[in-house]
Amino acid sequence: MPDDPTPALLYRINQNVMALGSAIEEIGIWIDQRGSTDASKRINAHLEVLEGSTDAIAELMADLMARWRP
């Protein structure tokens, strides 16, 4: 185990967030196909928050990895 597990931890947390976002998107599609467009719209609004943060998180993680010294 590295002395500072922070970069690996943040990477794994980000993977989990992305996987949850994908799963929620699939559920939203399924809900929309069954006629609940209001629920689908609310789900999509929440997913936009995740998508809006994706680039910033990726850039910050890259910066963190570049600065990290084992």
Secondary structure, DSSP 8 states (H G I E B T S, - for coil): --S--HHHHHHHHHHHHHHHHHHHHHHHHHHHHTT-HHHHHHHHHHHHHHHHHHHHHHHHHHHHHHH---
